[in-house]
Amino acid sequence: MTIKRASDVLEELVPLAGKRVLDVGCGDGNLTRLMTARGAKVTGLECQPQQLAKALAAPKEGAEDYVDAGAQAMPFPDASADIVVFFNSLHHVPPALMDKAMQETARVLKLGGIAYVSEPVAEGAFFQLARPVDDETEVRWQAYEALRAAPKHGLTPESEHLFLHPMAMTDFEAFKQRIVSANHERQALVEAMDAELRANFESLGRKTERGYEFEQPTRVNLLRKK
C-alpha cells in the first residue's frame, strides 16, 4: 500500500472549494479548519464535550462553526450539504446507531452529494499499539458493514481506496493524550498499563527526527446520493 496522509487523500478525492461540508465527529476541529482553508463552508459536529471545547477554543480559520450533535441526529435541513465527512469517526458511533447515521447522511446530502468515509483498518503498527487499551476490531467491522448497507438509504458506492497513513507522535505522552482524547473513559486503563504501553510504543514505532511514526492502514469509501 502507498504511504499517504489521510488529509491529503481527502483533498485528492474531493473538490472542497465552495462546497457546503459537514464534518461529523470533528474532534478538536483540525480537519474542519483545514477544509475551511481550502475554501469550503464547514460545520463540525461533535458530541464529546472535551473535544467540542477544544474546537471552539481554537483560533478560527475562517467562517467555520461547530455544533453539539451526533451522527444519528444531524440538526440540518434535508438536502443542505454537498459533502458529509466521517474522518475516523464512524466507528465511534454506537453500533446500534450506525445505520441511522447513514440514513441521516443521505437525508442532509443534496442530490449528487458525496459521503466521504475514512476509517482505520484493524491492523498495522498503530492498531497493535492501541489494541490493549481498546480492541476496535469488531466495531470497525461494524462500521464497514454499515457502509455496505448504505445503498438502501440512497447512498451508492462510488470508489474505495486503501493506503498507509503515517501516525506521527513526538513522544509517548503525545500517544497517551491522543488515545484518551478519543474516549476519556480510557484514562484509568491507560494509566494502569503505562509500563506495557511504553514498551510497545518503543518497539512498534519508527524513530524519526520529530519523534515516532506508526503506519495505520486506512480505507476511504466514497458514496454518492442518487
N, C-alpha and C positions, 0 to 999 in steps of 0.2 A: 504494500500500500504506500501511496505517496504521503510524505510529511507535509501537512498544511495547517495553518492556523484556522480554527473554526470560523473566526470572524472574517478572514479572507475568503473562505468558501462562500459565506453568505453574500459578500459583495460581488463575487464572480457569478453567482447563480441568479441573483435577484436585483432588478433595477430599483434603486431606492429613491432617487431624486424625484421630488414632487409627489411621492406616494403617501397615503394615509396608512400608518402602520400601528398595530397593537403588539406590544412586546409582553407576552404572557409569562408570568413568573420572572419578572425582570431583575430580581435580586437587588443589588446596590445601584442599579441603573447604568452600569458601564456600557452595555450594548445599546441601551436607549439613547445615550448621549452620542455614541459612535454613529448610529443611524441618523440622528439629527444632524450631525456634522456632515453627513453625506447628502443632505437635502431633503430628508423625509420629515413628515409631520408625525411625531411619535408620542403615544401614550404608553407608559409602563404600568402593568398590572402586577401587584404584589400583595399577598395576603399575610406574609410573616412580618410582624411589627418591627423587629430589629432591622430587617433588610429594607423595609419601606422607609424607615427613619434615615438610613444611610443614603438612600436615593434622594430623598427630599432635602437632605443637608448638603449634598454635593453641589459644587458650582455648576450653574446651568450652561449647557452648550448652545442653547437657542430657545425655541418655544416648546420644548418637550414638557410633558406633565406626567403625573403619576396618580393612580387611584388604588384604593384598598379594595381589591377584588380578586376572586379566584377564577380559574378557567371554566368552571361549571356554571358560572353566572356572570357573564360579561355585561357591564352596565352601558351598553351601546345600542343604538338602533339597528334594525335589520339593514343589511347591505350598505354598511357605512365605512368599511375598511377595504383597502386594496390588498393588504398583506397582513396575515396574522403569523407571528413568530413564536415558536416554542424553542428556546435555546437552552438545551439541557434541563428542561423544566417539566416535560410531560410526565416523566416517571416519578415526579414529586406530587403529582395529582393523585389523591386516593384512588386505588384501582376501581372501586365501585362508581367513581365519578368520571373516569377517563372517557367513556363513551359519550357522556353528557358534554364533556369538554369539546369533543369532535363535533357534536351537534351544534353547540354554541359557536364554534369556529365557522361552520358552514352558514349559520344564521347571520353573523355580522359581516361576512365577506360579500363584496359586490360580485355580480356575475362575472366570471373570468378571473376573479381574485385568487391569490396564492396563499396556501398554508405552507409555511416553511418550518419543518420539524427537525431539529438537530439533537441527536441523542447519543450518549456514550454507550459503546458496546460492552458487554460484561466480560471483558478480557483485557490483557495488557498490563504494563507495569503499574500504572496509577490505580487501576481497579484492584490489583493484588494488594497494593499498599493500603487502600481504604477498606478492603473486604472484611478484615477482622472487626472493624467498628460497625459496619452496616453492609451486609451482603445483599446487594441490589440485583442479583441475578434474576430473580423471579419478577420483581416489579419492572425491570427494564424490558423483559419479555412481554409483560402485560401491556406496557406502553406500545410496543411494536404491534401487538395484536389489535389494540385499539385503532391504530393506523390502518391495519389491514381491513378493519370493519368500517372504515370511514366512508367508502362509496355509498353505503345505504343512506348517508346524510347528504349526498350530492357532492362529495369531495372525490374527484377522480385522480388516482395516482398518475403522476407525470414522469418522475425520474427518481432514482435512488443513487446515492454517492457514498463511497466508503473511503476513508483516509485516516491518517495518524495525526492526531492533534498533540503537539508538544506542550505538556503541562509544566510550566516553569514556576519554581518557587525559590526564594532566596535562601531559606533555611527551614528547619523542622518546625519552628514556631509558626512560620507562614503556612505550612501544611495544616497544622492544628487549627489555625484560625479559619482556613478555607473549609475544612470539613465540618467544623462546628457551625459556621455561618449558614450552611445549607439546612441544618437541623440542630437547633440548640439543645434538644434532648440528648444529643451525643456527648455533651460536655463531660459528664461524670465518667462515662466509659472511656473516653479519650484520655482523661487524667489517670484512670486506673491502669491503662495499658501503655503508659508512657514509655517504659523501657523497651517493650516489644516493638512498638511503633517506630521508635528512634532507630533501632537496629534495622528494621525493614526499610526505613527511609534511606539509610546509608547504602544498603545492599541493592535495592531496586533502582535507585536514582543514578542518573548520569551526571557527573560533576561538570559544571560549565563555569565560565568566567563570572557569571552573575548568580550562581548558586547551584541548583539541581534541576534536572529535567526528567520528566516521566512521559513516555508515549502512551496516549489514550486512543485506541481505535474508536472512531466516531462514524455514525451513519446519519446522512441527511436525506430526508424524504420530502419531495415537493408534490403537493396535491393542489388541484385546481377546481374551483367551483364551477360547475357546468349546469 
